[in-house]
Amino acid sequence: MPIVSISIGSNLGDREENCRKTIKLLKEKGIVVKKQSSMHETKPWGVKDQPKFINMAIEVETDKKPAEFLRVLKEIEREIGRKESVKWGPRIIDLDILFYDDLILKSQDLEIPHPLLHE
């Protein structure tokens, strides 16, 4: 099964709990969490006048194709309470696919590796 690296970030509400809840929901949806980093507090990027983020990364195993996996992540964001707002603005949760095995993909909805990976 493909190995997928995901970034998790939150700067609203209980930031650490939002990250933990993401991992719990992934597992409930049959996604196998193989590795996870510790949580780190970081300054906001883009829109700077907002609370600091808690960020972490996880590595998962899934049988889902990239577009289907992205839909799962968006569903989890909605379940946790994310609302679409200002680009790079505050958010209760932000989930991004960083890598999907060694796949290189650029579509209207998804770019892998993540285009801001080196920022």
Biopython code that builds the backbone (N, CA, C, O; Angstrom):
import numpy as np
from Bio.PDB.StructureBuilder import StructureBuilder

atoms = [
    (1, "MET", "N", (0.846, -1.188, 0.000)),
    (1, "MET", "CA", (0.000, 0.000, 0.000)),
    (1, "MET", "C", (0.887, 1.246, 0.000)),
    (1, "MET", "O", (1.993, 1.235, 0.541)),
    (2, "PRO", "N", (0.387, 2.311, -0.611)),
    (2, "PRO", "CA", (1.163, 3.558, -0.647)),
    (2, "PRO", "C", (1.390, 4.138, 0.751)),
    (2, "PRO", "O", (0.547, 4.022, 1.641)),
    (3, "ILE", "N", (2.550, 4.762, 0.912)),
    (3, "ILE", "CA", (2.889, 5.495, 2.129)),
    (3, "ILE", "C", (2.689, 6.978, 1.825)),
    (3, "ILE", "O", (3.214, 7.493, 0.838)),
    (4, "VAL", "N", (1.929, 7.658, 2.679)),
    (4, "VAL", "CA", (1.577, 9.061, 2.463)),
    (4, "VAL", "C", (2.028, 9.880, 3.670)),
    (4, "VAL", "O", (1.777, 9.508, 4.816)),
    (5, "SER", "N", (2.694, 10.994, 3.396)),
    (5, "SER", "CA", (3.086, 11.930, 4.455)),
    (5, "SER", "C", (2.097, 13.083, 4.476)),
    (5, "SER", "O", (1.767, 13.653, 3.436)),
    (6, "ILE", "N", (1.627, 13.420, 5.673)),
    (6, "ILE", "CA", (0.601, 14.454, 5.840)),
    (6, "ILE", "C", (1.089, 15.464, 6.873)),
    (6, "ILE", "O", (1.666, 15.091, 7.895)),
    (7, "SER", "N", (0.853, 16.743, 6.597)),
    (7, "SER", "CA", (1.078, 17.758, 7.631)),
    (7, "SER", "C", (-0.261, 18.066, 8.287)),
    (7, "SER", "O", (-1.303, 18.096, 7.633)),
    (8, "ILE", "N", (-0.204, 18.292, 9.586)),
    (8, "ILE", "CA", (-1.385, 18.638, 10.376)),
    (8, "ILE", "C", (-1.077, 19.949, 11.083)),
    (8, "ILE", "O", (-0.035, 20.081, 11.725)),
    (9, "GLY", "N", (-1.976, 20.916, 10.968)),
    (9, "GLY", "CA", (-1.778, 22.191, 11.640)),
    (9, "GLY", "C", (-3.083, 22.731, 12.188)),
    (9, "GLY", "O", (-4.155, 22.478, 11.637)),
    (10, "SER", "N", (-2.984, 23.484, 13.286)),
    (10, "SER", "CA", (-4.163, 24.089, 13.905)),
    (10, "SER", "C", (-3.738, 25.341, 14.657)),
    (10, "SER", "O", (-2.725, 25.340, 15.357)),
    (11, "ASN", "N", (-4.528, 26.425, 14.508)),
    (11, "ASN", "CA", (-4.245, 27.607, 15.329)),
    (11, "ASN", "C", (-5.506, 28.211, 15.947)),
    (11, "ASN", "O", (-5.498, 29.367, 16.371)),
    (12, "LEU", "N", (-6.573, 27.441, 15.997)),
    (12, "LEU", "CA", (-7.808, 27.876, 16.655)),
    (12, "LEU", "C", (-8.286, 26.786, 17.607)),
    (12, "LEU", "O", (-8.061, 25.600, 17.365)),
    (13, "GLY", "N", (-8.935, 27.187, 18.674)),
    (13, "GLY", "CA", (-9.480, 26.220, 19.626)),
    (13, "GLY", "C", (-8.372, 25.505, 20.380)),
    (13, "GLY", "O", (-7.295, 26.062, 20.597)),
    (14, "ASP", "N", (-8.639, 24.283, 20.773)),
    (14, "ASP", "CA", (-7.646, 23.453, 21.457)),
    (14, "ASP", "C", (-6.762, 22.838, 20.381)),
    (14, "ASP", "O", (-7.055, 21.758, 19.867)),
    (15, "ARG", "N", (-5.694, 23.523, 20.048)),
    (15, "ARG", "CA", (-4.859, 23.157, 18.903)),
    (15, "ARG", "C", (-4.314, 21.734, 18.994)),
    (15, "ARG", "O", (-4.363, 20.987, 18.017)),
    (16, "GLU", "N", (-3.802, 21.361, 20.147)),
    (16, "GLU", "CA", (-3.244, 20.016, 20.301)),
    (16, "GLU", "C", (-4.329, 18.954, 20.183)),
    (16, "GLU", "O", (-4.120, 17.917, 19.553)),
    (17, "GLU", "N", (-5.477, 19.205, 20.780)),
    (17, "GLU", "CA", (-6.588, 18.249, 20.691)),
    (17, "GLU", "C", (-7.070, 18.125, 19.248)),
    (17, "GLU", "O", (-7.427, 17.028, 18.818)),
    (18, "ASN", "N", (-7.088, 19.214, 18.497)),
    (18, "ASN", "CA", (-7.488, 19.149, 17.088)),
    (18, "ASN", "C", (-6.562, 18.222, 16.309)),
    (18, "ASN", "O", (-7.019, 17.470, 15.448)),
    (19, "CYS", "N", (-5.266, 18.270, 16.601)),
    (19, "CYS", "CA", (-4.307, 17.386, 15.935)),
    (19, "CYS", "C", (-4.526, 15.932, 16.349)),
    (19, "CYS", "O", (-4.518, 15.032, 15.510)),
    (20, "ARG", "N", (-4.723, 15.709, 17.657)),
    (20, "ARG", "CA", (-4.979, 14.338, 18.134)),
    (20, "ARG", "C", (-6.274, 13.780, 17.543)),
    (20, "ARG", "O", (-6.339, 12.609, 17.171)),
    (21, "LYS", "N", (-7.301, 14.627, 17.459)),
    (21, "LYS", "CA", (-8.585, 14.183, 16.910)),
    (21, "LYS", "C", (-8.442, 13.793, 15.440)),
    (21, "LYS", "O", (-9.086, 12.849, 14.982)),
    (22, "THR", "N", (-7.602, 14.512, 14.706)),
    (22, "THR", "CA", (-7.350, 14.167, 13.308)),
    (22, "THR", "C", (-6.822, 12.744, 13.196)),
    (22, "THR", "O", (-7.296, 11.963, 12.370)),
    (23, "ILE", "N", (-5.846, 12.409, 14.024)),
    (23, "ILE", "CA", (-5.258, 11.069, 13.983)),
    (23, "ILE", "C", (-6.305, 10.021, 14.345)),
    (23, "ILE", "O", (-6.371, 8.967, 13.713)),
    (24, "LYS", "N", (-7.110, 10.299, 15.342)),
    (24, "LYS", "CA", (-8.184, 9.377, 15.746)),
    (24, "LYS", "C", (-9.159, 9.154, 14.591)),
    (24, "LYS", "O", (-9.539, 8.016, 14.316)),
    (25, "LEU", "N", (-9.568, 10.228, 13.916)),
    (25, "LEU", "CA", (-10.518, 10.104, 12.806)),
    (25, "LEU", "C", (-9.907, 9.360, 11.623)),
    (25, "LEU", "O", (-10.596, 8.583, 10.961)),
    (26, "LEU", "N", (-8.630, 9.586, 11.350)),
    (26, "LEU", "CA", (-7.967, 8.834, 10.278)),
    (26, "LEU", "C", (-8.028, 7.337, 10.575)),
    (26, "LEU", "O", (-8.364, 6.537, 9.701)),
    (27, "LYS", "N", (-7.702, 6.968, 11.801)),
    (27, "LYS", "CA", (-7.735, 5.553, 12.192)),
    (27, "LYS", "C", (-9.145, 4.987, 12.077)),
    (27, "LYS", "O", (-9.327, 3.854, 11.631)),
    (28, "GLU", "N", (-10.149, 5.776, 12.480)),
    (28, "GLU", "CA", (-11.538, 5.314, 12.378)),
    (28, "GLU", "C", (-11.949, 5.085, 10.927)),
    (28, "GLU", "O", (-12.845, 4.287, 10.654)),
    (29, "LYS", "N", (-11.302, 5.778, 9.999)),
    (29, "LYS", "CA", (-11.620, 5.629, 8.576)),
    (29, "LYS", "C", (-10.744, 4.570, 7.898)),
    (29, "LYS", "O", (-10.721, 4.468, 6.671)),
    (30, "GLY", "N", (-10.029, 3.789, 8.702)),
    (30, "GLY", "CA", (-9.247, 2.686, 8.169)),
    (30, "GLY", "C", (-7.864, 3.059, 7.672)),
    (30, "GLY", "O", (-7.211, 2.255, 7.007)),
    (31, "ILE", "N", (-7.404, 4.262, 7.982)),
    (31, "ILE", "CA", (-6.068, 4.696, 7.586)),
    (31, "ILE", "C", (-5.094, 4.249, 8.675)),
    (31, "ILE", "O", (-5.317, 4.512, 9.856)),
    (32, "VAL", "N", (-4.016, 3.576, 8.277)),
    (32, "VAL", "CA", (-3.035, 3.068, 9.231)),
    (32, "VAL", "C", (-1.965, 4.137, 9.462)),
    (32, "VAL", "O", (-1.243, 4.509, 8.537)),
    (33, "VAL", "N", (-1.868, 4.623, 10.691)),
    (33, "VAL", "CA", (-0.851, 5.617, 11.042)),
    (33, "VAL", "C", (0.419, 4.858, 11.418)),
    (33, "VAL", "O", (0.445, 4.117, 12.400)),
    (34, "LYS", "N", (1.479, 5.056, 10.618)),
    (34, "LYS", "CA", (2.739, 4.336, 10.811)),
    (34, "LYS", "C", (3.707, 5.091, 11.715)),
    (34, "LYS", "O", (4.367, 4.496, 12.567)),
    (35, "LYS", "N", (3.786, 6.414, 11.521)),
    (35, "LYS", "CA", (4.716, 7.242, 12.292)),
    (35, "LYS", "C", (4.072, 8.590, 12.547)),
    (35, "LYS", "O", (3.211, 9.036, 11.788)),
    (36, "GLN", "N", (4.500, 9.239, 13.632)),
    (36, "GLN", "CA", (4.045, 10.606, 13.860)),
    (36, "GLN", "C", (5.137, 11.394, 14.566)),
    (36, "GLN", "O", (5.855, 10.871, 15.418)),
    (37, "SER", "N", (5.245, 12.658, 14.194)),
    (37, "SER", "CA", (6.221, 13.543, 14.822)),
    (37, "SER", "C", (5.650, 14.064, 16.132)),
    (37, "SER", "O", (4.485, 13.833, 16.457)),
    (38, "SER", "N", (6.476, 14.758, 16.862)),
    (38, "SER", "CA", (5.963, 15.497, 18.012)),
    (38, "SER", "C", (5.281, 16.763, 17.489)),
    (38, "SER", "O", (5.398, 17.097, 16.310)),
    (39, "MET", "N", (4.576, 17.453, 18.364)),
    (39, "MET", "CA", (3.909, 18.703, 17.988)),
    (39, "MET", "C", (4.863, 19.867, 18.240)),
    (39, "MET", "O", (5.612, 19.880, 19.216)),
    (40, "HIS", "N", (4.816, 20.844, 17.334)),
    (40, "HIS", "CA", (5.674, 22.021, 17.441)),
    (40, "HIS", "C", (4.836, 23.274, 17.255)),
    (40, "HIS", "O", (3.949, 23.305, 16.402)),
    (41, "GLU", "N", (5.105, 24.301, 18.039)),
    (41, "GLU", "CA", (4.428, 25.581, 17.853)),
    (41, "GLU", "C", (5.228, 26.402, 16.844)),
    (41, "GLU", "O", (6.446, 26.535, 16.961)),
    (42, "THR", "N", (4.524, 26.953, 15.850)),
    (42, "THR", "CA", (5.176, 27.729, 14.798)),
    (42, "THR", "C", (4.443, 29.040, 14.567)),
    (42, "THR", "O", (3.253, 29.170, 14.855)),
    (43, "LYS", "N", (5.179, 30.001, 14.042)),
    (43, "LYS", "CA", (4.583, 31.286, 13.685)),
    (43, "LYS", "C", (3.720, 31.101, 12.444)),
    (43, "LYS", "O", (4.007, 30.238, 11.614)),
    (44, "PRO", "N", (2.662, 31.903, 12.308)),
    (44, "PRO", "CA", (1.824, 31.805, 11.110)),
    (44, "PRO", "C", (2.593, 32.228, 9.863)),
    (44, "PRO", "O", (3.524, 33.031, 9.925)),
    (45, "TRP", "N", (2.183, 31.676, 8.753)),
    (45, "TRP", "CA", (2.789, 31.953, 7.456)),
    (45, "TRP", "C", (1.720, 32.595, 6.584)),
    (45, "TRP", "O", (0.550, 32.225, 6.680)),
    (46, "GLY", "N", (2.086, 33.530, 5.752)),
    (46, "GLY", "CA", (1.091, 34.194, 4.904)),
    (46, "GLY", "C", (0.472, 35.353, 5.653)),
    (46, "GLY", "O", (1.049, 36.439, 5.700)),
    (47, "VAL", "N", (-0.686, 35.142, 6.237)),
    (47, "VAL", "CA", (-1.349, 36.150, 7.069)),
    (47, "VAL", "C", (-0.722, 36.051, 8.465)),
    (47, "VAL", "O", (-0.915, 35.058, 9.167)),
    (48, "LYS", "N", (0.018, 37.069, 8.858)),
    (48, "LYS", "CA", (0.802, 36.986, 10.099)),
    (48, "LYS", "C", (0.039, 37.407, 11.356)),
    (48, "LYS", "O", (0.436, 37.036, 12.460)),
    (49, "ASP", "N", (-1.040, 38.169, 11.214)),
    (49, "ASP", "CA", (-1.801, 38.651, 12.367)),
    (49, "ASP", "C", (-2.847, 37.611, 12.769)),
    (49, "ASP", "O", (-4.046, 37.797, 12.559)),
    (50, "GLN", "N", (-2.367, 36.519, 13.349)),
    (50, "GLN", "CA", (-3.230, 35.433, 13.791)),
    (50, "GLN", "C", (-2.468, 34.616, 14.827)),
    (50, "GLN", "O", (-1.255, 34.778, 14.968)),
    (51, "PRO", "N", (-3.161, 33.737, 15.556)),
    (51, "PRO", "CA", (-2.484, 32.934, 16.581)),
    (51, "PRO", "C", (-1.433, 32.001, 15.979)),
    (51, "PRO", "O", (-1.473, 31.674, 14.792)),
    (52, "LYS", "N", (-0.486, 31.579, 16.833)),
    (52, "LYS", "CA", (0.532, 30.618, 16.406)),
    (52, "LYS", "C", (-0.117, 29.258, 16.149)),
    (52, "LYS", "O", (-1.175, 28.939, 16.693)),
    (53, "PHE", "N", (0.542, 28.476, 15.311)),
    (53, "PHE", "CA", (0.065, 27.143, 14.955)),
    (53, "PHE", "C", (0.733, 26.077, 15.813)),
    (53, "PHE", "O", (1.862, 26.243, 16.276)),
    (54, "ILE", "N", (0.024, 25.000, 16.010)),
    (54, "ILE", "CA", (0.619, 23.737, 16.426)),
    (54, "ILE", "C", (0.671, 22.908, 15.149)),
    (54, "ILE", "O", (-0.342, 22.729, 14.472)),
    (55, "ASN", "N", (1.867, 22.400, 14.822)),
    (55, "ASN", "CA", (2.058, 21.601, 13.610)),
    (55, "ASN", "C", (2.697, 20.273, 13.958)),
    (55, "ASN", "O", (3.428, 20.147, 14.941)),
    (56, "MET", "N", (2.407, 19.300, 13.139)),
    (56, "MET", "CA", (3.043, 17.996, 13.237)),
    (56, "MET", "C", (2.925, 17.309, 11.883)),
    (56, "MET", "O", (2.210, 17.777, 10.998)),
    (57, "ALA", "N", (3.625, 16.206, 11.734)),
    (57, "ALA", "CA", (3.535, 15.418, 10.505)),
    (57, "ALA", "C", (3.311, 13.961, 10.882)),
    (57, "ALA", "O", (3.760, 13.487, 11.925)),
    (58, "ILE", "N", (2.606, 13.272, 10.003)),
    (58, "ILE", "CA", (2.398, 11.837, 10.199)),
    (58, "ILE", "C", (2.650, 11.114, 8.884)),
    (58, "ILE", "O", (2.563, 11.695, 7.802)),
    (59, "GLU", "N", (2.963, 9.842, 9.011)),
    (59, "GLU", "CA", (3.121, 8.978, 7.851)),
    (59, "GLU", "C", (2.062, 7.893, 7.972)),
    (59, "GLU", "O", (1.955, 7.232, 9.005)),
    (60, "VAL", "N", (1.286, 7.714, 6.918)),
    (60, "VAL", "CA", (0.190, 6.745, 6.952)),
    (60, "VAL", "C", (0.291, 5.793, 5.776)),
    (60, "VAL", "O", (1.006, 6.040, 4.805)),
    (61, "GLU", "N", (-0.438, 4.708, 5.890)),
    (61, "GLU", "CA", (-0.547, 3.729, 4.821)),
    (61, "GLU", "C", (-2.017, 3.666, 4.433)),
    (61, "GLU", "O", (-2.892, 3.578, 5.295)),
    (62, "THR", "N", (-2.283, 3.711, 3.129)),
    (62, "THR", "CA", (-3.674, 3.702, 2.673)),
    (62, "THR", "C", (-3.794, 2.983, 1.340)),
    (62, "THR", "O", (-2.848, 2.944, 0.553)),
    (63, "ASP", "N", (-4.956, 2.420, 1.098)),
    (63, "ASP", "CA", (-5.229, 1.827, -0.210)),
    (63, "ASP", "C", (-5.967, 2.819, -1.110)),
    (63, "ASP", "O", (-6.323, 2.487, -2.241)),
    (64, "LYS", "N", (-6.194, 4.018, -0.616)),
    (64, "LYS", "CA", (-6.943, 5.020, -1.378)),
    (64, "LYS", "C", (-6.035, 5.719, -2.388)),
    (64, "LYS", "O", (-4.860, 5.968, -2.119)),
    (65, "LYS", "N", (-6.597, 6.027, -3.544)),
    (65, "LYS", "CA", (-5.896, 6.802, -4.569)),
    (65, "LYS", "C", (-5.776, 8.245, -4.082)),
    (65, "LYS", "O", (-6.522, 8.646, -3.190)),
    (66, "PRO", "N", (-4.852, 9.039, -4.646)),
    (66, "PRO", "CA", (-4.633, 10.407, -4.147)),
    (66, "PRO", "C", (-5.892, 11.270, -4.062)),
    (66, "PRO", "O", (-6.123, 11.902, -3.031)),
    (67, "ALA", "N", (-6.705, 11.314, -5.106)),
    (67, "ALA", "CA", (-7.905, 12.169, -5.086)),
    (67, "ALA", "C", (-8.891, 11.698, -4.020)),
    (67, "ALA", "O", (-9.499, 12.516, -3.330)),
    (68, "GLU", "N", (-9.047, 10.392, -3.885)),
    (68, "GLU", "CA", (-9.943, 9.845, -2.862)),
    (68, "GLU", "C", (-9.396, 10.139, -1.460)),
    (68, "GLU", "O", (-10.157, 10.458, -0.546)),
    (69, "PHE", "N", (-8.086, 10.029, -1.300)),
    (69, "PHE", "CA", (-7.471, 10.313, -0.010)),
    (69, "PHE", "C", (-7.641, 11.788, 0.352)),
    (69, "PHE", "O", (-7.894, 12.113, 1.512)),
    (70, "LEU", "N", (-7.506, 12.674, -0.623)),
    (70, "LEU", "CA", (-7.736, 14.103, -0.385)),
    (70, "LEU", "C", (-9.163, 14.339, 0.095)),
    (70, "LEU", "O", (-9.389, 15.150, 0.994)),
    (71, "ARG", "N", (-10.128, 13.637, -0.499)),
    (71, "ARG", "CA", (-11.526, 13.774, -0.061)),
    (71, "ARG", "C", (-11.684, 13.355, 1.402)),
    (71, "ARG", "O", (-12.426, 13.985, 2.155)),
    (72, "VAL", "N", (-10.990, 12.302, 1.797)),
    (72, "VAL", "CA", (-11.032, 11.858, 3.198)),
    (72, "VAL", "C", (-10.488, 12.959, 4.109)),
    (72, "VAL", "O", (-11.074, 13.245, 5.153)),
    (73, "LEU", "N", (-9.373, 13.575, 3.720)),
    (73, "LEU", "CA", (-8.794, 14.646, 4.539)),
    (73, "LEU", "C", (-9.737, 15.836, 4.637)),
    (73, "LEU", "O", (-9.887, 16.415, 5.713)),
    (74, "LYS", "N", (-10.371, 16.210, 3.537)),
    (74, "LYS", "CA", (-11.318, 17.336, 3.552)),
    (74, "LYS", "C", (-12.527, 17.014, 4.429)),
    (74, "LYS", "O", (-13.050, 17.886, 5.123)),
    (75, "GLU", "N", (-12.961, 15.762, 4.394)),
    (75, "GLU", "CA", (-14.077, 15.330, 5.242)),
    (75, "GLU", "C", (-13.701, 15.454, 6.720)),
    (75, "GLU", "O", (-14.505, 15.910, 7.533)),
    (76, "ILE", "N", (-12.483, 15.048, 7.063)),
    (76, "ILE", "CA", (-12.017, 15.163, 8.446)),
    (76, "ILE", "C", (-11.937, 16.628, 8.858)),
    (76, "ILE", "O", (-12.332, 16.980, 9.970)),
    (77, "GLU", "N", (-11.433, 17.483, 7.976)),
    (77, "GLU", "CA", (-11.387, 18.919, 8.284)),
    (77, "GLU", "C", (-12.786, 19.440, 8.614)),
    (77, "GLU", "O", (-12.963, 20.198, 9.567)),
    (78, "ARG", "N", (-13.775, 19.032, 7.822)),
    (78, "ARG", "CA", (-15.157, 19.474, 8.081)),
    (78, "ARG", "C", (-15.671, 18.910, 9.402)),
    (78, "ARG", "O", (-16.323, 19.621, 10.167)),
    (79, "GLU", "N", (-15.381, 17.638, 9.674)),
    (79, "GLU", "CA", (-15.837, 17.014, 10.921)),
    (79, "GLU", "C", (-15.273, 17.734, 12.143)),
    (79, "GLU", "O", (-15.952, 17.852, 13.163)),
    (80, "ILE", "N", (-14.046, 18.210, 12.046)),
    (80, "ILE", "CA", (-13.424, 18.909, 13.170)),
    (80, "ILE", "C", (-13.940, 20.339, 13.269)),
    (80, "ILE", "O", (-13.838, 20.965, 14.324)),
    (81, "GLY", "N", (-14.490, 20.857, 12.181)),
    (81, "GLY", "CA", (-15.110, 22.183, 12.244)),
    (81, "GLY", "C", (-14.499, 23.242, 11.357)),
    (81, "GLY", "O", (-14.783, 24.428, 11.530)),
    (82, "ARG", "N", (-13.656, 22.841, 10.400)),
    (82, "ARG", "CA", (-13.031, 23.840, 9.529)),
    (82, "ARG", "C", (-14.070, 24.471, 8.612)),
    (82, "ARG", "O", (-14.923, 23.794, 8.037)),
    (83, "LYS", "N", (-13.969, 25.776, 8.499)),
    (83, "LYS", "CA", (-14.791, 26.552, 7.567)),
    (83, "LYS", "C", (-13.836, 27.203, 6.573)),
    (83, "LYS", "O", (-12.756, 27.657, 6.949)),
    (84, "GLU", "N", (-14.232, 27.247, 5.315)),
    (84, "GLU", "CA", (-13.395, 27.917, 4.317)),
    (84, "GLU", "C", (-13.367, 29.402, 4.625)),
    (84, "GLU", "O", (-14.404, 30.011, 4.886)),
    (85, "SER", "N", (-12.175, 29.980, 4.595)),
    (85, "SER", "CA", (-12.037, 31.399, 4.913)),
    (85, "SER", "C", (-10.894, 31.990, 4.103)),
    (85, "SER", "O", (-10.579, 31.510, 3.014)),
    (86, "VAL", "N", (-10.288, 33.015, 4.631)),
    (86, "VAL", "CA", (-9.191, 33.708, 3.969)),
    (86, "VAL", "C", (-8.030, 32.751, 3.726)),
    (86, "VAL", "O", (-7.667, 31.976, 4.610)),
    (87, "LYS", "N", (-7.445, 32.803, 2.523)),
    (87, "LYS", "CA", (-6.281, 31.974, 2.224)),
    (87, "LYS", "C", (-5.178, 32.285, 3.233)),
    (87, "LYS", "O", (-4.867, 33.449, 3.485)),
    (88, "TRP", "N", (-4.592, 31.241, 3.805)),
    (88, "TRP", "CA", (-3.539, 31.317, 4.811)),
    (88, "TRP", "C", (-4.005, 31.965, 6.105)),
    (88, "TRP", "O", (-3.184, 32.384, 6.921)),
    (89, "GLY", "N", (-5.322, 32.051, 6.298)),
    (89, "GLY", "CA", (-5.864, 32.634, 7.522)),
    (89, "GLY", "C", (-5.941, 31.603, 8.633)),
    (89, "GLY", "O", (-5.510, 30.463, 8.459)),
    (90, "PRO", "N", (-6.495, 32.003, 9.787)),
    (90, "PRO", "CA", (-6.617, 31.081, 10.912)),
    (90, "PRO", "C", (-7.541, 29.909, 10.576)),
    (90, "PRO", "O", (-8.499, 30.050, 9.816)),
    (91, "ARG", "N", (-7.234, 28.763, 11.154)),
    (91, "ARG", "CA", (-8.071, 27.586, 10.898)),
    (91, "ARG", "C", (-7.993, 26.613, 12.058)),
    (91, "ARG", "O", (-6.963, 26.463, 12.714)),
    (92, "ILE", "N", (-9.107, 25.968, 12.282)),
    (92, "ILE", "CA", (-9.179, 24.994, 13.366)),
    (92, "ILE", "C", (-8.328, 23.769, 13.037)),
    (92, "ILE", "O", (-7.756, 23.145, 13.931)),
    (93, "ILE", "N", (-8.247, 23.428, 11.750)),
    (93, "ILE", "CA", (-7.409, 22.304, 11.317)),
    (93, "ILE", "C", (-7.038, 22.510, 9.854)),
    (93, "ILE", "O", (-7.824, 23.033, 9.063)),
    (94, "ASP", "N", (-5.836, 22.092, 9.516)),
    (94, "ASP", "CA", (-5.355, 22.163, 8.134)),
    (94, "ASP", "C", (-4.585, 20.887, 7.854)),
    (94, "ASP", "O", (-3.590, 20.599, 8.519)),
    (95, "LEU", "N", (-5.038, 20.125, 6.879)),
    (95, "LEU", "CA", (-4.414, 18.854, 6.520)),
    (95, "LEU", "C", (-3.918, 18.938, 5.086)),
    (95, "LEU", "O", (-4.676, 19.282, 4.179)),
    (96, "ASP", "N", (-2.652, 18.624, 4.884)),
    (96, "ASP", "CA", (-2.064, 18.666, 3.547)),
    (96, "ASP", "C", (-1.307, 17.383, 3.261)),
    (96, "ASP", "O", (-0.607, 16.854, 4.125)),
    (97, "ILE", "N", (-1.456, 16.885, 2.037)),
    (97, "ILE", "CA", (-0.655, 15.754, 1.573)),
    (97, "ILE", "C", (0.699, 16.312, 1.149)),
    (97, "ILE", "O", (0.778, 17.137, 0.239)),
    (98, "LEU", "N", (1.760, 15.862, 1.810)),
    (98, "LEU", "CA", (3.109, 16.302, 1.452)),
    (98, "LEU", "C", (3.698, 15.404, 0.377)),
    (98, "LEU", "O", (4.193, 15.881, -0.644)),
    (99, "PHE", "N", (3.638, 14.096, 0.617)),
    (99, "PHE", "CA", (4.127, 13.091, -0.329)),
    (99, "PHE", "C", (3.121, 11.951, -0.397)),
    (99, "PHE", "O", (2.404, 11.679, 0.566)),
    (100, "TYR", "N", (3.079, 11.297, -1.540)),
    (100, "TYR", "CA", (2.271, 10.093, -1.734)),
    (100, "TYR", "C", (3.197, 9.117, -2.453)),
    (100, "TYR", "O", (3.309, 9.146, -3.679)),
    (101, "ASP", "N", (3.859, 8.251, -1.685)),
    (101, "ASP", "CA", (4.953, 7.434, -2.211)),
    (101, "ASP", "C", (5.918, 8.353, -2.953)),
    (101, "ASP", "O", (6.300, 9.403, -2.435)),
    (102, "ASP", "N", (6.312, 7.966, -4.156)),
    (102, "ASP", "CA", (7.198, 8.825, -4.950)),
    (102, "ASP", "C", (6.444, 9.483, -6.104)),
    (102, "ASP", "O", (7.049, 9.919, -7.083)),
    (103, "LEU", "N", (5.132, 9.548, -5.982)),
    (103, "LEU", "CA", (4.274, 10.108, -7.020)),
    (103, "LEU", "C", (4.527, 11.602, -7.218)),
    (103, "LEU", "O", (4.728, 12.346, -6.259)),
    (104, "ILE", "N", (4.512, 12.021, -8.482)),
    (104, "ILE", "CA", (4.510, 13.436, -8.843)),
    (104, "ILE", "C", (3.202, 13.672, -9.578)),
    (104, "ILE", "O", (2.927, 13.028, -10.590)),
    (105, "LEU", "N", (2.398, 14.595, -9.069)),
    (105, "LEU", "CA", (1.058, 14.839, -9.604)),
    (105, "LEU", "C", (0.766, 16.326, -9.563)),
    (105, "LEU", "O", (1.051, 17.001, -8.574)),
    (106, "LYS", "N", (0.199, 16.826, -10.640)),
    (106, "LYS", "CA", (-0.241, 18.222, -10.656)),
    (106, "LYS", "C", (-1.578, 18.261, -11.374)),
    (106, "LYS", "O", (-1.658, 18.073, -12.588)),
    (107, "SER", "N", (-2.634, 18.510, -10.596)),
    (107, "SER", "CA", (-3.976, 18.634, -11.156)),
    (107, "SER", "C", (-4.591, 19.913, -10.608)),
    (107, "SER", "O", (-3.966, 20.626, -9.824)),
    (108, "GLN", "N", (-5.791, 20.190, -11.017)),
    (108, "GLN", "CA", (-6.480, 21.394, -10.550)),
    (108, "GLN", "C", (-6.705, 21.359, -9.039)),
    (108, "GLN", "O", (-6.663, 22.397, -8.379)),
    (109, "ASP", "N", (-6.942, 20.167, -8.492)),
    (109, "ASP", "CA", (-7.294, 20.028, -7.076)),
    (109, "ASP", "C", (-6.155, 19.588, -6.164)),
    (109, "ASP", "O", (-6.248, 19.722, -4.944)),
    (110, "LEU", "N", (-5.080, 19.064, -6.751)),
    (110, "LEU", "CA", (-4.063, 18.434, -5.917)),
    (110, "LEU", "C", (-2.698, 18.494, -6.590)),
    (110, "LEU", "O", (-2.558, 18.219, -7.782)),
    (111, "GLU", "N", (-1.696, 18.862, -5.795)),
    (111, "GLU", "CA", (-0.318, 18.845, -6.280)),
    (111, "GLU", "C", (0.540, 18.084, -5.280)),
    (111, "GLU", "O", (0.570, 18.401, -4.091)),
    (112, "ILE", "N", (1.243, 17.063, -5.794)),
    (112, "ILE", "CA", (2.111, 16.218, -4.973)),
    (112, "ILE", "C", (3.459, 16.100, -5.687)),
    (112, "ILE", "O", (3.490, 15.806, -6.882)),
    (113, "PRO", "N", (4.578, 16.323, -4.978)),
    (113, "PRO", "CA", (4.692, 16.761, -3.602)),
    (113, "PRO", "C", (4.038, 18.125, -3.396)),
    (113, "PRO", "O", (3.830, 18.876, -4.349)),
    (114, "HIS", "N", (3.717, 18.434, -2.143)),
    (114, "HIS", "CA", (3.045, 19.694, -1.821)),
    (114, "HIS", "C", (3.885, 20.864, -2.333)),
    (114, "HIS", "O", (5.093, 20.900, -2.096)),
    (115, "PRO", "N", (3.262, 21.830, -3.036)),
    (115, "PRO", "CA", (4.023, 22.918, -3.658)),
    (115, "PRO", "C", (4.742, 23.849, -2.677)),
    (115, "PRO", "O", (5.701, 24.513, -3.070)),
    (116, "LEU", "N", (4.316, 23.915, -1.435)),
    (116, "LEU", "CA", (4.965, 24.797, -0.457)),
    (116, "LEU", "C", (5.828, 24.015, 0.535)),
    (116, "LEU", "O", (6.146, 24.504, 1.619)),
    (117, "LEU", "N", (6.196, 22.814, 0.151)),
    (117, "LEU", "CA", (6.943, 21.925, 1.036)),
    (117, "LEU", "C", (8.232, 22.551, 1.552)),
    (117, "LEU", "O", (8.614, 22.321, 2.700)),
    (118, "HIS", "N", (8.893, 23.322, 0.737)),
    (118, "HIS", "CA", (10.199, 23.873, 1.122)),
    (118, "HIS", "C", (10.115, 25.263, 1.728)),
    (118, "HIS", "O", (11.147, 25.890, 1.968)),
    (119, "GLU", "N", (8.901, 25.762, 1.983)),
    (119, "GLU", "CA", (8.750, 27.110, 2.556)),
    (119, "GLU", "C", (8.988, 27.101, 4.046)),
    (119, "GLU", "O", (8.903, 28.146, 4.691)),
]
sb = StructureBuilder()
sb.init_structure("model")
sb.init_model(0)
sb.init_chain("A")
sb.init_seg("    ")
for serial, (resi, resn, name, xyz) in enumerate(atoms, 1):
    if name == "N":
        sb.init_residue(resn, " ", resi, " ")
    sb.init_atom(name, np.array(xyz, "f"), 0.0, 1.0, " ", f" {name:<3s}", serial, name[0])
structure = sb.get_structure()
